[in-house]
Amino acid sequence: MVDGREIIEKGALGVNGDRIEYVGPVPSEEEMDRYDEVIHMEGKALLPGLVNTHCHAAMSILRGYADDLPLQTWLEEKMWPMEARFTRDQVYAGTALSVLEMIRSGTTCFLDMYDHMDAVAQVVDEAGLRARLCRGVIGLGGKEIQDHKFNDAVQFATTFHGAADGRITTMLAPHAPYTCPPDYIRRFVEKAAELNLPIHTHMSETRAEVEQNVRDYGARPVEHLLKLGFFELPSLVAHAVHLTDEEIDILAEHDVKVAHNPGSNLKLGSGIARIPAMLKKGIRPGLATDGAASNNNLDMLEEIRLAALIHKGVGEDPEAVPAHVALKMGTSWGAEAIFLDGEIGTLEPGKKADFITIDLTGAHMQPLHDIVSHIVYSASSADVRDVVVDGRFLMRNNEIISMDEERIKFEAVRAFQAIARE
């Protein structure tokens, strides 16, 4: 049993309802008799569910549609025109496909920023996953359009916070400093403070974006958001690739959370976030896949491995991001990044029963010198065997229980075909 704090060999985890009530050595048979079911998991590592701190789940139906392009070209010429054709049906189908992939790869909680978020919430509710959801708002356009999107985001946040038996919580999310005017971002900051909700945005993902912010507003994104009061709230920024030392200090001082997207940033050629520098300043980044159209998968074990590897190579330092740190970035630090660490992220009594198992019996996992090393450097999504959220199996012995896998794949293809014909 591995939870980022310690490893318990031949341990046991007791669940009562949706909560963990026991973690420790295997109890006596008499103590185990009080449980309705005892499940033996020899040959498996049990660890907290993986937490994906930034995603656009519906974009899975655009996976592979436009690749090998710079971010702005990819967004403005390929993604945004296709996404403009999305209806609720495309969002539901794409999200269901992503959630299916997440369950298969061991993700138990994800943050999603998109449109038609009621459809995303419906999928989360039906599938049994946990999610932090926010209506992403691009603030381009006139006042009428801005007001409509703002009101839609607020209504979603207030209506769905605590939905799905508490598995859904919400945030507010202006898309980015370069896509939202300053006064518009300030409206979101004020409303988030009023509603006591965290706030989320994309920030400093590319050099071009940073340069545009300087041209438009006379400041780099970090200084710009600081002036707008963004960091006075519990806040999470996605990417944070192009930061100066001073900007890292500002994020650390204001306890700003960071969603590190190594796979997406590499694929789009956006750069590599300065994670070792952040770690030295006390920032504890979470990990994220971004959307499947820019990754092109939602495999958090792959992101954990990338986070452990790329910073070693870039910095020529094999100790830059050790395996145990990368694993925490995908579990406990991810929970912190989306402000749910009081409920998930570690295996301890009182927390939600969100956990997964990984098969340790494969040839690529032998000999078993170091479980954490093997999970980070050797394991893949194919090794995930069980996924439990709120004490309920969503996948058991590699069989999806909470979703109709074949129907979801069929409907995702059909949903893309419907907009491709337009």
SVG drawing of the C-alpha trace seen along z (x, -y; Angstrom):
<svg xmlns="http://www.w3.org/2000/svg" viewBox="-29 -49 53 64">
<polyline fill="none" stroke="black" stroke-width="0.4" points="0.0,0.0 1.5,-3.3 0.2,-6.8 3.1,-9.1 3.9,-9.3 4.8,-5.7 4.7,-2.1 2.9,0.6 3.8,4.0 1.1,6.6 -1.2,3.9 -4.9,3.5 -7.4,0.7 -10.9,0.7 -13.8,-1.1 -17.1,-2.1 -19.5,-3.6 -17.7,-6.2 -14.9,-6.8 -11.7,-5.1 -11.8,-4.0 -8.6,-1.9 -5.1,-1.9 -2.4,0.3 -1.2,3.9 -3.6,6.7 -6.0,7.0 -7.0,10.2 -9.7,12.4 -12.1,11.4 -11.6,7.7 -12.1,8.4 -15.3,10.3 -17.2,7.1 -16.8,6.1 -19.3,7.2 -16.6,8.2 -12.9,8.9 -11.0,8.6 -7.5,10.1 -5.2,8.1 -2.0,10.1 0.3,8.9 -1.2,5.4 -0.1,2.0 -3.0,0.0 -2.6,-3.7 -4.7,-6.9 -6.6,-7.6 -4.8,-9.8 -5.9,-13.5 -5.9,-15.3 -5.7,-19.0 -6.5,-20.5 -8.6,-19.0 -11.0,-19.7 -12.7,-16.3 -15.1,-16.9 -12.1,-17.5 -11.4,-13.8 -13.6,-13.6 -11.0,-15.9 -8.1,-13.6 -5.7,-13.5 -7.8,-16.0 -5.0,-18.6 -1.5,-17.7 2.0,-19.1 1.0,-22.7 2.0,-25.7 -0.6,-26.5 -2.1,-29.6 -2.4,-28.1 -3.8,-24.9 -6.4,-26.8 -7.5,-29.6 -7.4,-27.8 -8.3,-24.2 -9.8,-23.8 -12.0,-26.9 -13.8,-26.6 -14.6,-22.9 -15.6,-23.6 -18.0,-26.3 -20.0,-23.4 -20.2,-21.6 -23.6,-21.1 -24.5,-19.5 -24.4,-16.2 -20.8,-16.5 -19.8,-17.6 -21.6,-14.7 -20.2,-12.2 -16.6,-13.5 -16.7,-13.8 -18.1,-10.2 -15.2,-8.9 -12.7,-10.8 -14.2,-9.6 -14.0,-6.1 -10.4,-6.5 -9.7,-8.1 -11.2,-5.3 -9.2,-2.7 -6.0,-4.6 -6.6,-5.2 -7.8,-8.7 -10.5,-9.1 -10.8,-12.9 -10.3,-15.5 -10.8,-19.3 -12.6,-20.2 -12.9,-23.6 -15.3,-23.8 -18.8,-24.8 -22.1,-22.9 -20.9,-22.0 -24.2,-20.5 -23.5,-17.7 -20.1,-17.2 -21.7,-17.1 -24.2,-14.5 -21.4,-12.2 -19.6,-12.6 -22.7,-11.8 -23.6,-8.7 -20.0,-7.3 -19.3,-7.8 -16.1,-9.8 -15.2,-12.8 -14.7,-16.2 -14.0,-19.9 -15.9,-21.6 -15.9,-25.1 -17.4,-26.8 -14.4,-28.1 -15.1,-31.6 -13.4,-33.3 -14.1,-37.0 -13.8,-38.0 -16.9,-39.7 -19.3,-42.5 -20.8,-43.2 -24.0,-41.1 -21.9,-38.0 -19.7,-38.6 -22.6,-39.0 -24.3,-35.9 -21.1,-33.8 -20.5,-35.3 -24.0,-34.6 -23.8,-31.0 -20.6,-30.4 -22.0,-31.7 -25.3,-29.8 -23.4,-26.5 -21.1,-27.1 -23.9,-27.7 -26.2,-25.1 -23.8,-22.1 -21.5,-22.8 -22.0,-19.7 -23.9,-17.7 -23.6,-14.0 -23.7,-13.2 -20.9,-15.8 -18.6,-14.3 -18.9,-17.5 -17.5,-20.8 -17.1,-23.9 -14.9,-26.9 -15.0,-30.0 -12.7,-30.1 -11.9,-33.0 -10.1,-31.3 -6.8,-33.3 -5.5,-36.9 -5.0,-37.2 -8.6,-36.1 -10.4,-38.1 -10.2,-41.9 -9.0,-43.0 -12.3,-44.3 -13.9,-41.0 -11.4,-39.0 -12.0,-41.3 -15.7,-40.5 -14.8,-36.8 -12.5,-37.5 -15.2,-39.5 -17.9,-36.9 -15.6,-34.0 -14.8,-35.9 -18.6,-36.4 -19.3,-32.7 -16.3,-31.5 -15.1,-29.5 -11.6,-29.0 -10.7,-30.4 -8.8,-28.9 -7.2,-30.1 -4.6,-29.3 -1.4,-31.4 1.9,-31.9 1.6,-28.8 3.6,-30.2 6.1,-33.0 3.8,-34.5 1.0,-34.7 3.3,-36.4 4.5,-38.9 0.9,-39.6 0.0,-40.4 2.8,-42.9 1.7,-44.6 -1.9,-44.7 -1.7,-45.5 1.9,-46.6 2.6,-43.7 3.4,-40.0 0.6,-37.6 1.7,-37.1 2.0,-40.8 -1.2,-41.4 -3.3,-38.9 -1.6,-40.1 -2.9,-43.6 -6.4,-42.2 -6.5,-40.5 -6.6,-37.1 -4.0,-35.7 -5.9,-37.0 -8.2,-34.0 -7.5,-30.3 -6.3,-30.1 -5.0,-27.5 -3.1,-28.4 -2.6,-25.9 0.7,-25.5 2.9,-28.4 5.6,-27.5 7.3,-30.9 8.0,-32.3 10.8,-34.5 12.4,-33.9 10.4,-36.9 7.2,-35.5 7.8,-32.1 8.4,-34.1 5.0,-35.8 3.2,-32.5 4.9,-31.0 4.1,-34.0 0.4,-33.9 0.2,-30.1 -0.9,-29.9 -1.5,-26.3 0.0,-25.1 -1.3,-22.5 1.8,-21.1 0.9,-19.7 4.2,-18.1 2.7,-16.0 0.6,-18.7 3.3,-21.4 5.8,-19.1 3.5,-18.2 2.5,-21.8 6.1,-22.9 5.1,-25.4 8.1,-24.8 8.8,-23.1 7.7,-24.6 10.4,-25.4 9.2,-22.8 12.5,-22.3 12.7,-26.1 9.1,-26.0 9.8,-23.1 12.7,-25.0 10.4,-27.9 7.9,-25.5 5.3,-25.3 3.8,-21.8 2.5,-21.4 -0.2,-19.1 -0.2,-17.2 -2.5,-17.4 -3.1,-16.0 -4.8,-19.0 -7.4,-17.9 -7.0,-14.7 -6.7,-16.9 -3.4,-18.2 -1.8,-15.3 -3.3,-12.9 -4.3,-10.7 -5.5,-11.1 -3.0,-8.7 -1.9,-10.3 0.7,-7.6 2.4,-8.8 2.3,-12.4 3.9,-11.2 6.7,-9.5 7.2,-12.5 7.4,-14.9 10.0,-12.7 12.0,-12.5 12.0,-15.7 13.3,-17.9 16.2,-15.6 17.1,-15.9 16.6,-19.6 18.5,-20.4 21.1,-17.7 20.2,-16.7 19.0,-13.2 17.7,-14.4 15.5,-17.2 12.2,-15.5 12.6,-12.2 10.1,-9.4 8.4,-9.9 7.8,-13.6 6.4,-12.8 4.0,-10.4 2.8,-13.0 2.3,-15.4 -0.2,-13.0 -1.9,-12.2 -1.7,-14.3 -0.3,-17.4 -2.9,-17.2 -5.6,-17.1 -4.1,-20.2 -4.0,-22.0 -7.7,-21.7 -8.4,-22.4 -9.8,-18.9 -6.9,-17.7 -9.1,-17.6 -11.1,-14.8 -8.8,-12.9 -5.2,-12.5 -3.9,-10.2 -5.0,-7.0 -5.9,-7.8 -8.9,-7.3 -11.6,-9.9 -10.8,-10.6 -12.9,-9.6 -12.5,-6.0 -10.9,-6.9 -8.2,-4.5 -6.8,-2.3 -4.7,0.8 -1.8,1.5 -0.7,4.9 2.8,5.7 3.1,9.1 4.1,8.1 7.6,8.8 8.3,5.1 7.7,4.8 10.2,7.5 12.2,7.8 10.3,5.7 13.2,3.7 11.2,0.4 7.5,0.1 7.4,-3.7 10.2,-3.5 8.3,-0.8 5.0,-2.8 6.6,-5.9 9.2,-4.6 7.8,-1.2 4.0,-1.1 1.4,-2.2 -2.4,-2.5 -2.5,1.1 -1.5,2.1 -4.4,0.4 -6.8,3.2 -9.3,1.6 -10.7,-1.9 -12.8,-2.9 -14.5,-6.2 -16.6,-6.9 -16.1,-3.3 -17.7,-2.1 -16.0,-0.1 -16.0,-1.8 -13.6,0.8 -13.0,4.2 -10.3,6.6 -10.0,4.6 -13.8,4.6 -15.6,1.3 -18.7,1.5 -20.1,-2.0 -20.2,-2.7 -21.3,-1.0 -17.9,-1.0 -18.9,0.1 -21.8,-2.3 -19.7,-5.2 -17.0,-4.6 -19.7,-4.2 -21.4,-7.5 -18.2,-9.4 -17.4,-8.5 -20.9,-9.4 -20.7,-12.7 -17.6,-13.8 -19.1,-12.6 -22.1,-14.8 -20.0,-18.0 -17.5,-16.9 -20.3,-16.8 -21.3,-20.5"/>
</svg>
